[in-house]
Amino acid sequence: MVGYQLTIGNKLVGEIAEIDDKFAVIKNAAVVDFHKNLETAVESIIQTYNLNH
């Protein structure tokens, strides 16, 4: 399993884990949703971050 962290400055805004050739967005140690590619997973995190800030 491979993992990625998306940060803005020093703030962690999201985590992504690669599981079975899919990309899972992780929040509070739980899978929120799955994406077919890394780009859509990153877009999902950015959209959620923008809605909350």
matplotlib code that plots the C-alpha trace (Angstrom):
import matplotlib.pyplot as plt

x = [0.0, 1.3, 0.2, 0.2, -0.3, -1.6, -0.4, -0.8, 2.1, 2.5, -1.1, -2.2, -5.4, -5.8, -4.4, -4.7, -3.9, -3.5, -5.4, -6.0, -5.2, -7.7, -7.0, -8.8, -9.3, -8.7, -10.2, -9.9, -8.3, -11.3, -11.8, -14.2, -14.3, -12.5, -11.2, -9.9, -6.9, -4.8, -5.8, -9.5, -8.6, -6.6, -9.5, -11.9, -9.7, -9.2, -13.0, -13.7, -11.0, -12.3, -15.9, -14.7, -12.5]
y = [0.0, 3.4, 6.6, 10.3, 13.4, 16.7, 19.7, 23.5, 25.2, 23.2, 22.2, 18.6, 18.9, 15.3, 11.8, 9.3, 5.6, 3.4, 0.2, -2.5, -0.1, 2.5, 5.7, 6.0, 9.4, 8.9, 11.1, 10.3, 6.9, 5.8, 5.6, 8.4, 7.4, 5.7, 7.1, 5.5, 7.8, 10.0, 13.2, 12.8, 11.9, 15.1, 17.1, 15.7, 16.7, 20.2, 20.6, 19.5, 21.9, 24.8, 24.2, 24.2, 27.3]
z = [0.0, -1.0, 0.7, -0.1, 2.0, 0.5, 2.3, 2.0, 3.7, 6.9, 7.1, 6.2, 4.2, 3.1, 2.8, 0.0, 0.1, -3.0, -2.5, -5.2, -8.0, -6.7, -4.7, -1.3, 0.3, 4.0, 6.8, 10.5, 9.7, 7.7, 3.9, 2.7, -1.0, -3.8, -7.1, -10.3, -10.5, -8.3, -9.9, -9.1, -5.5, -5.2, -6.8, -4.2, -1.3, -2.7, -3.3, 0.3, 1.7, -0.3, 0.9, 4.5, 4.4]

ax = plt.figure().add_subplot(projection="3d")
ax.plot(x, y, z, "-o")
ax.set_aspect("equal")
plt.show()
